[in-house]
Structure formats: structure tokens, C-alpha cells
């Protein structure tokens, strides 16, 4: 069933090409250091199956994240994620794209600040456009930063982000027949610790509740842990682990939430640099 008019394409042309909510877990480089810069990431990730196990999934991802800081108040950015399968069919595809506008931190109290953002996930690439028939999404993403050092926790930092998403698809179901998510609400908690000047630890979790066009509810989770090392101010290496999935097991009642799962956990290595 078509649910959005083709006039959306006019809107996309006006907006131009532009991030995927695949927001980086850690933030290896503070933004706003210059008016224009390019953040680039090369990531290789793999599940924990045996090397010859047909269930093993390995990928290479390339992130291109150009950003422009306007008057040190607004950060305008775009994100392009290209994925290359290192197992199975070994396909390459543009995984996701989006555009984001984020405001600089606004102090609320001595310890709490707010950085609001709006992200537009775009229906570009085979996965989003052909498989999910996505035209456009709109995400409202207020992020609250807590100054833990001001509370005496030296080296620690934390933020909480609430994200409301509304998506517009051409069809109510995906190419494979599952329901497309019409709207969702995510809660993201991130905690970091600077061990030394070059080493850092990051951990966090994301809980998302959504509903399809048929009002079928969906709930998912993601946990991650990372160790980062800064070679210099513009080059960062990161080693991490993540586990994600549906919050409920196949029986629809038991919890499926876990920090680690031998079947679903993924380990990854990232090479990040800033131009």
C-alpha cells in the first residue's frame, strides 16, 4: 500500500544528499575545532562463530561524515555508510545516509547541559530505498550532558539522549514482508572514562520501542563497550564489542536482553581520522 506521495522526492532534492542514526558510540574527536572538517572511519566487524561456520558474518564499513560548524552554535553534518560483506555473497552497498543539525551545548545548571539535534534519515541506497521503501525520516534528538567531574568523578563523562523518530515509507511492509516501523522512541545512555591522555573506555546501551503502520509494537536493545587509543589529535583506534536484538525471546514472553551472546555478539575494530 502506498502511503506517501512522490512529492517527497521534491523535498529530498531541496534538502540535498545527506547520516544514518548509526551515531558513533564514542566521540574520538571533539567537534567544532574548525569550521569545516571530514571525519572518516574504517571498521571491520565479525560475529564470534568459528571461521568456517556458515552463520559467521563479517563486514567492512566505511563512514564519511563531513561537518560544518556555523558560528560555533550549529553543527551541520551528513553521514554516508558503505558496507562490504566479507562473508556470504560479499556484496557492497550504500547502507544508509542522513543529515543532522545539532546545536551547541546549552547550560541548564552548573552540572547539566542540553544539545538538541534534528536528523533526517534519507531513503538512499538499496537497503533503505528498495528493501524498506523508505522515503524520509525525521528524528528529534535532545541530548543531555552530565558533568560528572563536577560531582567529583574525575575523568568520567556521561550523556543521555532521547530520540523520537517518524518514518515515511512508500509501502507499509518491507520487501521480505515484515512491517516497516512508522515511529519509535529510543533511550540512549553513554558513559565514558578517560584513563590517561591517550586511553579511554566507553560503555552504553540503547533501548528502542516502536510501532509499525499496523500498530504492531517492536522493542529492541543494544549494548556496547569500547577501548579507544588516540595516536594524536586526529587519529584514533577503537576496539569494541556489541550485542543487540529484540528485547523479547521467540516465545514473546521471556527476556532476550543480554550484554553478551555467543550467537549474536559482534566485535569490531575502528580506524578513525579527522581531516
Buried (B, 14 or more C-beta within 10 A) or exposed (E): EEBBEEEBEEEBEEEEEBBBBBBBBBBBBEBBEEEEBEBBBEBBBBBBBEEEEEEBBBBBBBBBBBBEBEEEEBBBBBBBBBBBBBBEEEEEBBBBBBBBBBBBBEEEEEEBBEBBBEBBBBBBBEBBBEEBBBBBBBBEBBBBBBBBEEEEEEEBBBBBBEBEBEBBBBBBBBEEEEBBBBBBEBEBEBBBBBEEEEEBBBBBBBBBBBBBBEEEEBBBBBBBBBBBBBEEEBBBBBEBBBBBBBBBEEEEEEEBBEBEBEEBBBEBEBBBBBE
